[in-house]
Amino acid sequence: MRTQVGIVGAGPAGLTLAQLLHRQGIESVVLENRSREYVEHRVRAGVLEQGTVDLLVEAGIGERLQREGLVHHGIGIQFDGERHRIPLSELTDGRTIVVYGQTEVVRDLVRARLAEGLPLLFEVADVRVHDLDTDRPGIRFTHDGAEHALACDVVAGCDGYHGVCRPSIPAGVISEFSREYPFGWLGILADVAPSNDEVVYAHNERGFALLSMRSLELSRLYVQCRPDEDLAEWPDDRIWEELQLRLGLEGWTLHEGPVLERGVTGMRSYVAEPMRYGRLFLAGDAAHIVPPTGAKGLNLAIHDVRVLAEAIVAWYRTGSTTLLDAYSDACLRRVWRAEHFSWWMTSMLHRLEHDDDFGLKLQLSQLRYVTSSHAAAVSLAENYVGLERV
Ligand SMILES: Cc1cc2nc3c(=O)[nH]c(=O)nc-3n(C[C@H](O)[C@H](O)[C@H](O)COP(=O)(O)OP(=O)(O)OC[C@H]3O[C@@H](n4cnc5c(N)ncnc54)[C@H](O)[C@@H]3O)c2cc1C
């Protein structure tokens, strides 16, 4: 088998890259080790920056997103028994965010690719990338019990944090920067209409909580927990009780409903530099992870592949490697901005286990500042909706 771009991973990064390349007449093969069913039902992110929405629309897969996505103009920040609104659009010249589940983005991309009869192989196994430092890189894998070899011009490593592409880069090429947080999020998807029109971030002495949504009928809610929290200790009643305690406000009701999905996510910051080795280009979670507090992971993945697609197209059209050579630096500027913002939101909103009252007082002071100072609110808002230039 031969293709122009071999893409490992059918998450948002890999599928969007394939779509962008296809629109420019460049062939690719997408290899995914999970089943279509699994990939389309993996509940993860749900807040899309305007730049992400614009790109998906331009890429020709925004029809359902524009119809069903919920456009939000603000977010709530709650602490000390009060809820404050950060009017995102007012503070950022009308920019918005759109609530549309990652599952839906992936479904739209898979459907578009398969409808065109383009190669997207699920349940491949034993994926190995090789000859990355030559101009004939390749991917070996097994599919339907047979061994395959795919020759490519370029390999895109879009296989997430636990994928095979980044570990295939020889030792010493990449520098890694990371931070583990001593807490995680216990998240649920609940069959109940969201109790607030906008996402609410709550600082509480019992720990952080987040009220979010996936649609007008489905709520997505989180409580801060231990990173190794045992879900068996969290029957539905306990989850709702904790959410009521952390999100509760006088005169407002948090509506409860059947829990459809639950999971614990550890929190980590991680960056691999550079995001390239020879003809292998890393994109999305394969190269960087942010704690989800800033809602940046999915948006960064989409930004990476936009830059990568433009660079690959320019290379095929002109033979110039200038944009490919600039790829890693161009992405890392935005990545580090998002790393800082996500770390900052996380530090401001979570209960820090070994922290003393001094740390708590600092958090409350910062929360009062971002909810009362125009300048501080603009800074939060422009990062949250996504900076146009970094
Ligand atoms: C539990 C969870 C909750 C999250 N919540 C949020 C949130 O609320 N907001 C937010 O912005 N972000 C959130 N994120 C982050 C966001 O979902 C990711 O940043 C986003 O999925 C990145 O997309 P990606 O395509 O780079 O990677 P992924 O979505 O991880 O896709 C990688 C793909 O590669 C496949 N793969 C892996 N190894 C191989 C292999 N060897 N061969 C072939 N295929 C392989 C995987 O199965 C997967 O389909 C969350 C992440 C997790 C894990």
The ligand as a Tripos MOL2 file, in Angstrom:
@<TRIPOS>MOLECULE
LIG
   53    58     1     0     0
SMALL
NO_CHARGES

@<TRIPOS>ATOM
      1 C1        -11.3400   11.4390   29.9470 C.3       1 LIG1
      2 C2        -10.9720   12.7140   29.2210 C.ar      1 LIG1
      3 C3        -11.7580   13.8660   29.3780 C.ar      1 LIG1
      4 C4        -11.4330   15.0390   28.6830 C.ar      1 LIG1
      5 N1        -12.2010   16.1690   28.8450 N.ar      1 LIG1
      6 C5        -11.8770   17.3000   28.1500 C.ar      1 LIG1
      7 C6        -12.6620   18.4840   28.2680 C.ar      1 LIG1
      8 O1        -13.6280   18.5350   29.0030 O.2       1 LIG1
      9 N2        -12.2890   19.5760   27.5020 N.ar      1 LIG1
     10 C7        -11.1980   19.5470   26.6330 C.ar      1 LIG1
     11 O2        -10.9120   20.5290   25.9090 O.2       1 LIG1
     12 N3        -10.4620   18.4570   26.5330 N.ar      1 LIG1
     13 C8        -10.7720   17.3470   27.2670 C.ar      1 LIG1
     14 N4        -10.0160   16.2620   27.1330 N.ar      1 LIG1
     15 C9         -8.9320   16.3360   26.1940 C.3       1 LIG1
     16 C10        -9.4070   16.1020   24.7570 C.3       1 LIG1
     17 O3        -10.3990   15.1170   24.7340 O.3       1 LIG1
     18 C11        -8.1970   15.7200   23.9420 C.3       1 LIG1
     19 O4         -7.2890   16.8070   23.9910 O.3       1 LIG1
     20 C12        -8.5160   15.3490   22.4930 C.3       1 LIG1
     21 O5         -9.1540   14.0980   22.4530 O.3       1 LIG1
     22 C13        -7.2360   15.3050   21.6500 C.3       1 LIG1
     23 O6         -7.4910   14.7430   20.4040 O.3       1 LIG1
     24 P1         -6.4000   13.8540   19.6740 P.3       1 LIG1
     25 O7         -6.9980   13.4670   18.3790 O.co2     1 LIG1
     26 O8         -5.1030   14.5290   19.7210 O.co2     1 LIG1
     27 O9         -6.2090   12.5730   20.6110 O.3       1 LIG1
     28 P2         -7.2280   11.3980   20.9620 P.3       1 LIG1
     29 O10        -8.6180   11.9060   21.0370 O.co2     1 LIG1
     30 O11        -6.6540   10.7140   22.1570 O.co2     1 LIG1
     31 O12        -7.1390   10.4360   19.7050 O.3       1 LIG1
     32 C14        -6.0550    9.5620   19.5030 C.3       1 LIG1
     33 C15        -6.5520    8.3550   18.7480 C.3       1 LIG1
     34 O13        -5.4610    7.5000   18.4660 O.3       1 LIG1
     35 C16        -5.8440    6.1560   18.7300 C.3       1 LIG1
     36 N5         -4.6380    5.3810   18.9840 N.ar      1 LIG1
     37 C17        -3.8940    5.3320   20.1110 C.ar      1 LIG1
     38 N6         -2.8660    4.4920   19.9550 N.ar      1 LIG1
     39 C18        -2.9500    3.9960   18.7050 C.ar      1 LIG1
     40 C19        -2.1790    3.0620   17.9580 C.ar      1 LIG1
     41 N7         -1.1160    2.4810   18.5000 N.pl3     1 LIG1
     42 N8         -2.5440    2.7850   16.7060 N.ar      1 LIG1
     43 C20        -3.6350    3.3820   16.1410 C.ar      1 LIG1
     44 N9         -4.4070    4.2630   16.8140 N.ar      1 LIG1
     45 C21        -4.0710    4.5590   18.0620 C.ar      1 LIG1
     46 C22        -6.7770    6.2840   19.9240 C.3       1 LIG1
     47 O14        -7.6290    5.1580   20.0500 O.3       1 LIG1
     48 C23        -7.5480    7.5390   19.5520 C.3       1 LIG1
     49 O15        -8.6820    7.2800   18.7860 O.3       1 LIG1
     50 C24       -10.3120   15.0730   27.8360 C.ar      1 LIG1
     51 C25        -9.5260   13.9180   27.7040 C.ar      1 LIG1
     52 C26        -9.8170   12.7590   28.3910 C.ar      1 LIG1
     53 C27        -8.9240   11.5390   28.2550 C.3       1 LIG1
@<TRIPOS>BOND
     1     1     2 1
     2     2     3 ar
     3     2    52 ar
     4     3     4 ar
     5     4     5 ar
     6     4    50 ar
     7     5     6 ar
     8     6     7 ar
     9     6    13 1
    10     7     8 2
    11     7     9 ar
    12     9    10 ar
    13    10    11 2
    14    10    12 ar
    15    12    13 ar
    16    13    14 ar
    17    14    15 1
    18    14    50 ar
    19    15    16 1
    20    16    17 1
    21    16    18 1
    22    18    19 1
    23    18    20 1
    24    20    21 1
    25    20    22 1
    26    22    23 1
    27    23    24 1
    28    24    25 2
    29    24    26 1
    30    24    27 1
    31    27    28 1
    32    28    29 2
    33    28    30 1
    34    28    31 1
    35    31    32 1
    36    32    33 1
    37    33    34 1
    38    33    48 1
    39    34    35 1
    40    35    36 1
    41    35    46 1
    42    36    37 ar
    43    36    45 ar
    44    37    38 ar
    45    38    39 ar
    46    39    40 ar
    47    39    45 ar
    48    40    41 1
    49    40    42 ar
    50    42    43 ar
    51    43    44 ar
    52    44    45 ar
    53    46    47 1
    54    46    48 1
    55    48    49 1
    56    50    51 ar
    57    51    52 ar
    58    52    53 1
@<TRIPOS>SUBSTRUCTURE
     1 LIG1         1 GROUP 0 **** ****
